[in-house]
Amino acid sequence: MARVSRLSSSRIAITAVGCVTPLGESLEETFAALLRGESGVGPIQNFDATGFPVTFAAELKTRPKMDQGRLKLHLTEVCWRQMVQQIGDTPLPERIGVCVGSEAARPDLQDFASRMRSNEPPLLEELQRNAADAPARWLAEEVGATGSVSTISTACTSSSQAIGEGFLRIQRGEVDAMIVGGVDVLVGPLMVTGFSLLGALSSRNDDPEAASRPFDKDRDGFVLGEGAGFLLLETEESAARAGRKPLGELSGYGCSCNAWRITDSPPDGRGAAQSMEAALETAGIGPADVGYINAHGTSTGMNDPSESAGIQRVFGEHTMDVPVSSSKSMMGHLVAACGAVEALVCLEVVREGQIPMTLNLENPDPNCPVRHVRGAPLKSTVRHALSNAFGFGGSNGSLVVSAWD
């Protein structure tokens, strides 16, 4: 188990955010849609899915016609422009780094093969923008980041661990600020087919909006989504020097590996529990202090009971005191971007005092005995919110987002 401890007494502030999801083109739009219980799931629009085993997904509301590599960079830039508006004229610190959760983009393989056969190899620029590290490189050049710049590709845990790594680098005093987050755009023929063959995707083609139903006993798989979420993290002192008012605090981070199987999690939830325990320990809080858990909640047969078991292991007698919901019920699974976007949802929860529900949770699975928020949002003052992300391959990441006094 990977545990971390505070190496600095400085609080780590969240001072700017950027977000694009199937529910909205900003964090405010996305969170408002979550509170309304809207679904971003519908028939696939960006390619002809006729004859595919799954014909629906959670696509972006506005999706430019461009290849996946360009689209990832476009979403990264959109998020950064949102952050620039919030930063305004205040100066960024010189010691700033970047860490992004991202997977390699999937180019049109038939087109690539055809060009190779005709001695027309893919352009270097095209290969570079499809690389996993393209968003991090773009941000580093845009900001002039000379601190640590890196990319994390751990499937569904990528952006949670990217945020956590940024947290650690600031804690160790390597930098004063980090731009962290994640981006992913996997809604395409290859990924829809691949996840379908794995049996991971819901096949409710006749009722897409009801397809993502985390913790429901009638769930049959997740819904593929796409989007991006980014945060500016910095020390309290850095924010104060620049005159930036913190939106919230990133107070805890934990990670672990299941060492189990690539496609599912141990039934006893031990890997998830280790990740959550480390995050709470880093934040210096206990189970009774957590006011909300944004679950990984994929709507798959194995993940939901495993995560529920992990929550029970950590929270014990407090399990039924802590509201739990899954944003994926409305925006689908954003894969490498899900951890960042869901951490931003937690930020809004501690700021707004409203907890989104889990959509489509009509018949709670008795194997998932946690305090579900369903039917309507829950009004509650939340000081600390826990965000979980658990990925294919067994990686786990948990973040604690706290209110700024």
C-alpha positions, 0 to 999 in steps of 0.5 A: 500500500502506498501511504503518504504523509505531510512533509509541509505544514502549508495547506494546498489551495485549489485556486482555478478550475476548468471542466468540459463534460457531457453535461456542460461546458464548465464546472458550473453547468455540469454541477447544475445538471447533476443537481437536476438529475439530467442524463448526458447519455444518448445515441452515438453521434460522432460515428455510425454505430449501426450494427455495433453491439452498443450504440450509445454513449455519453458524448460531449454536448459540443463535439468538434469534428476532429481526430481524437488527438486534436480533440484531446488538445482542444479540450485541454485548451478549453479548460485552460482558457477557463482557468485563465479567466479565473486567474486574471491578471494575477501572476503564476509562480515561477516554480510551477509544474504539470501532471496530466492523466491521459491515455494515448489517442486511438488514430484511424488504424485503417487509414494508418495502415493504408498510408504505410502501404503506399509509402506515405508514413504518418506525419511526426506531428500526427504521432505526437498529438496522439501520444499520451503526453501530448496534453501535458506537453501543450500545457507546459509550453503554454504556461512556461512550466519548468518544474516537473512535467509528467503524464500518468496513464493508469486507466480509470485512475489516471487523473486522480493519481495525477492530482495526487502526484501534484499534491505530493510535489508541492508537499515536498517543496519541489514546486509552488504550484501544479496544473493537474487533471485529466482528459479522455475521448474514447468514444470511437469504434475501437473502444466501443467494440473492445469494451463491448467484447469485454462485457463491460458496457451496458447494452441497453440500446433501447433505453440509453438514459437508463443504462448507467445505474450504479449500485442498482441490482439491474445494472449491466455495465458502464456507459463510455463517456468523454471529457476533461477536468483540470485544477490549479493547485498551489501553496497557501502562501503562493495564492496569498502572494498572488491575491488568488482566493482559494476555492477549496483545499486538496487535503488528502491523497492515497493510492494502492494496487489490488494485485488481483486481476486486470478487469475486476476488483477483489470482492472484499474491497481491500485495495479500495480500502487501503486507498481511502485509508491513506487519503484520510490519514494524509488529510488528518481526518477520520471516517466521522469527518467525511460528509460525502463520498463521490464513488467510482460507481461504474455500474458494473457487476464487480466494481460496485460491490467491491467499492461498497465493501471497501467503504464498509472496511474504512467507515465501519459504524459510520458507513450509513452516516456518509452519503454516497453517490456516483456522477457516472450515472449521468455523465458516463465513465470518462476513463482517464478524466473521471477522477479529475472531473469527480474531484471537481464535483466534490469541490462544488459539494463542499462549496454549495452544500448540495449532494447530487443523487445517483440517477437510475438507482431504483432497486439498490443491490443488497450487496452494496449496503451504503447510504445511497443518495437517490431520488433527489439531491441532498442538502448537507453542509460538507466539510470534507468530501472523498473522491474515489477512482479505481482503474482497470489493472487494479490501480486505486486513487482517493482524494480528499477535497475540503472546504476553505475556511 
